[in-house]
Amino acid sequence: MSLQRVLPFTKSLLEQIVASGDRVIDATAGNGHDTLFLAQLTGPDGTVFAFDIQKEAIEATKTRVEGFHHVRLIHDSHAKISEYVDSPISAAVFNLGYLPKGDHSIITKSQSTLSAMEQCLELLQPNGLLLVVIYSGHEGGSEERDAVMEFVRTLPQTNFDVLQYGFINQQHSPPFLVAVEKKLKKN
Ligand SMILES: C[S@@+](CC[C@H](N)C(=O)[O-])C[C@H]1O[C@@H](n2cnc3c(N)ncnc32)[C@H](O)[C@@H]1O
């Protein structure tokens, strides 16, 4: 047995929560790896809403999910999620930072990230998961990391469970995961 790395662990959580026919969000489509994974989990009866502000990322994701007609590619900021998604989702995933092999100066930013996270929490069905993989080694990354951590730390315990998963003895600010589960409402 070895400890699961952050990205495989994130995927294993998605596998546990996303069922065939679900609606889900990829808030940072990038090169489309998560979009494809989500499209496979929801199957053709579900819907994947994939957002990115860069045309290049939308095109890369389009190529990766060719033939998956239940993926909606949205060339817009995730800060506008609620303009595109109005019914409950089982999961939303964010990979913060810049597009690998793309323009490293175009990064996710605290204000839009927090706004998008709030909108996803509203949309989550009970037991649904918001997963945010945080990269903070780049310029501006630590500021966004701190803002996200402050936000999730103060989410009310009665409504949400918040988990942090990552390795704490590695060099160069390795990515870590923040997972937020929406709790079932008790009557
Ligand atoms: C780390 S990459 C995502 C990697 C992706 N998950 C993959 O599988 O390749 C972050 C992406 O977030 C996008 N991004 C930055 N700000 C955004 C925003 N406000 N709304 C949507 N996407 C944004 C960037 O353009 C970039 O493609």
The ligand as a Gaussian input file, in Angstrom:
#p B3LYP/6-31G(d) Opt

LIG

0 1
 C       -4.624000      24.380000     -14.014000
 S       -5.536000      24.757000     -15.461000
 C       -6.754000      23.486000     -15.511000
 C       -6.245000      22.129000     -15.909000
 C       -7.326000      21.174000     -16.332000
 N       -8.110000      20.715000     -15.225000
 C       -6.815000      20.017000     -17.166000
 O       -7.286000      18.892000     -16.985000
 O       -5.970000      20.233000     -18.032000
 C       -6.460000      26.173000     -14.983000
 C       -7.378000      26.686000     -16.063000
 O       -8.260000      27.640000     -15.471000
 C       -8.593000      28.577000     -16.465000
 N       -9.176000      29.772000     -15.847000
 C       -8.557000      30.834000     -15.261000
 N       -9.470000      31.712000     -14.792000
 C      -10.693000      31.209000     -15.096000
 C      -12.022000      31.669000     -14.886000
 N      -12.273000      32.816000     -14.250000
 N      -13.041000      30.891000     -15.338000
 C      -12.802000      29.714000     -15.970000
 N      -11.552000      29.232000     -16.198000
 C      -10.516000      29.964000     -15.770000
 C       -7.287000      28.809000     -17.185000
 O       -7.525000      29.377000     -18.455000
 C       -6.694000      27.394000     -17.235000
 O       -6.984000      26.756000     -18.436000

